[in-house]
Amino acid sequence: MPELSQETERGRGAVLFGLAEVTGPSMVPTLYQGDQLLVRYGARVRAGDVVVLRHPFQQDLLVVKRAVELREGGWWVLGDNAYAGGDSTDYGTVPEDLILGRALFRWRPRRADQRSPLALVRWALAAARPVLADRSGRSGRSASRRRLRAR
């Protein structure tokens, strides 16, 4: 679940891009605690995109999930970590007006234990990545897809 800076949230109607910080394990292995996201507000969402949305029952809470499919009533969203919960299997479809934007880019801050030259090189090569949509329908979470079909 990301937290947007107050400046970004206040001026969201005027800005196209903002930053969000990931908290919690629901998007592991795609996103980890502390990852920073570049979010494009108002971007067109397609199945497979990682999106930032307002929680349907706590609209002051922002969450990051993968948009799986558009259904009657809104988007069905799932976390990439099938065991973390807190997605459409708990609260159903998310109305389109609660989808704030699409994550475009991920920045992973360096951990304190990454001090050796080899660790720094590995971090530098992997720290910044685009957040890719999974259009295959698998999204790296086969357990979540089975859970979706089972309901």
Buried (B, 14 or more C-beta within 10 A) or exposed (E): BBEBEEEBBEEBEEBEEBBBBBBBBBBBEBBBEEBBBBBBBEBEBEBBBBBBBBBBEEEEBBBBBBBBBBEEEBBBBBBBBBEBEBBBBEBBBBEEEBBBBBBBBBBBEEEEEBEEEEEEEEBEEEBEEEBEBBEEEEBEBEEBBEBBEEE
